[in-house]
């Protein structure tokens, strides 16, 4: 039986960043990441802000960020009327000022793979691809039954961290309950290549933007605000752009996500102009977007990132909250391994903070 101090389920951004932070904080801990994927799948993408970028830099992976697309700001284009006169299309834009560390648009397919490689360099064990058959939770230990490289293996660990994202392994296995929240939204998205150049459809740059921003508007996070929905436009790299919509399910109803997505793009003068000659990937449809679990930990089990909660990040706080959760959870685990028991008061405060933060 293989033994580890901490087993992390999921080799995505939440799991890898947590493993790196924990390994940097205590080099004596044995850490295992279980990842079911052979390679990282195509994902929507993630936009960071300054604070999460500083957190990533502090983990010693700033060289990975330099390969990603630097985000130049936030834009909100109110084009519900689709006026042909640009001056009639109101826009609020906030350029990203030059600073110590700025935000990035992350190509998650590349970034997640490189993060796992960084974990391996730190001495973190990675089983990939692996199939998790079952986990038995006992006092102060977890016994895992997995299939790795065609063989059944038993793994014993002190801690089990669920970073399985929207798969939400622990929530489903232990029948944890989600909070009732007022949001009722869904999302549809795809990756596009061969889009119309910005110069042919976008609004003119202002003197203020050119003077203060770290780059062109084409590398900002752009939001198209519409009735009962909003669309995002995120340039992940020189060839690939993520376009998607978050919609209010109480107001917008349809039977065919593909038809709805295509029709709404074609009906919008700006989005139609942007995508008219483009190629796109298969659609990603999330019927029910937001959720918040009532629990974040139990005994020697904890969840992190989307495995616990997700509220669609209009202002890109997704990775910001995950970074904060990462810091708190690492501190709590270091305290546990130092004292041999949980500080119940600190863990309760942690759970209250991160079931409340998502709602705020």
Residue, then its C-alpha position, 0 to 999 in steps of 0.5 A: x500500500x502506497x502512503x501519502x500525507x495528502x492526496x489531491x483529486x484533480x490535476x486542474x488549476x485548483x489542485x495543482x496550485x494547492x499542491x505547489x503551495x503546500x509543497x513550497x510551505x513544507x517540503x517534507x510532506x508527501x503529496x499525490x495528485x490523481x488526474x483522470x485525464x490523459x491530457x488537459x481538455x479544451x476549456x473556457x479559459x480563465x481571466x486573472x486579476x492583479x492579486x491572483x497574478x501576484x499569488x501565482x508569481x509568488x509560487x515561482x511560476x511566473x515563467x508560465x504566466x509570461x507565455x500567457x496573454x496579458x490582460x489589458x483591462x475590462x470593457x463593458x459594451x452596452x449594444x442592445x439596440x445594435x446601433x450602426x453609429x458607434x457613438x450611440x453604443x455606450x461603453x465603459x472601459x477600464x484599462x489595466x495600468x502598468x504595475x508590478x503584476x497585471x492580469x492574464x487571459x489563461x489558455x487553460x489547456x496549456x496552463x494546466x498541463x504546465x502546472x502539473x509539470x511544475x508539480x512533478x519538478x517539486x517532487x509531487x507524485x502524479x498518477x495520470x490517467x488514473x481511475x478512482x474506484x472508491x474511497x473509504x474515510x476512517x478516523x485520521x486516514x483515507x483508504x483509496x482504491x484506484x486503477x493506475x497503469x492497468x493495475x489495482x492499487x491501494x493508497x493510504x493518506x492522512x488528508x483527502x483534498x477534492x479539487x475535482x471541479x464541477x465533477x464534485x466528487x466529495x459533495x456527491x459521494x457524501x451527499x452534501x447539500x448545496x445552499x439555496x441561492x437566488x441566482x438561476x443562470x446557465x452558460x454556453x461557450x465555444x472557442x473561435x479561431x479566424x475571427x475578424x480583426x479588431x480594427x474592422x469592428x471595434x470602437x476607436x481607442x481613446x487617448x486615455x486608453x493608449x496612455x494608461x493601458x499596458x496594451x491594446x483593447x483587443x487583449x482586454x476582457x470584453x463584455x457585451x451587456x444585453x437584456x437578461x444576458x451578457x456575453x464575454x469575449x476573451x482572447x486566449x492567445x494569438x489565434x484562439x478566442x473564448x466567446x460565451x454567454x451567461x443567461x437568466x433562465x427565468x427570462x430566457x428559455x430554449x430547447x436547443x443550445x446550439x440553435x440559441x447560441x448561433x441565432x443570438x450571434x447572427x442577430x447581433x451586428x457586432x458579434x455577427x461581424x466578429x464571427x462571420x468567417x470564423x471556425x469554432x469548437x464544439x459548444x460547452x453548455x452548462x445548464x445550471x451554473x451557480x452553486x454553493x455547498x453548505x460544507x467545505x470540510x469534514x474530518x480529514x476531507x476538504x474541498x477547494x475551488x469549483x468542487x465546493x462552489x461556483x458563481x460565474x465571475x463577471x469581474x474575474x474573481x474566480x481565480x481570486x477566490x480560489x487563490x485566497x481559499x488556497x492560502x487559508x487551506x494550506x495554513x490550516x493543513x500546516x497547522x494540523x501536521x504541526x499539532x496533529x489535530x484540527x483547530x476546530x475554531x479556525x476550520x469553522x471560520x474558514x468554512x463560514x468565510x468561503x460559503x459566504x464569500x461566494x454569495x458576496 
